[in-house]
Amino acid sequence: MIPADYHLHTRLCGHASGEPEEYLAQAARKGIPEVGFSDHLPLYFLPPGKTIQGYAMREDELSLYVDLVQKCAQKSPVRVRLGIEADFIPGYEESLAALLSSYPFDCVLGSVHFIE
């Protein structure tokens, strides 16, 4: 089995520290050949402009996140996957699918952080 870590977050998610380049340098030092960044998808199920501070990036930051990860991938000896962590909220499947299909994600980590 080849070691990999697909659950890295950037500062844009609001609860990570360090820079992506630092994560990649550490992965290289530890011999991890592949990583994936997977910040929390903006909270698509909330009214426009609403978010939960420190949990996920804002919707206007999603393109910035994609650009950040893609630029890091171009400079890194470690293979970098563009991922996202997406909350599943019943009744919002179409909104989620539309948002995810707008970006070239290599992987989507499904998560459930909100339970009624």
Secondary structure, 3 states (H helix, E strand, C coil): CCCEEEEECCHHHCCCCCCHHHHHHHHHHCCCCEEEEEEECCCCCCCCCCCCCCCCCCHHHHHHHHHHHHHHHHHCCCEEEEEEEEECCCCCHHHHHHHHCCCCCCEEEEECCCCC
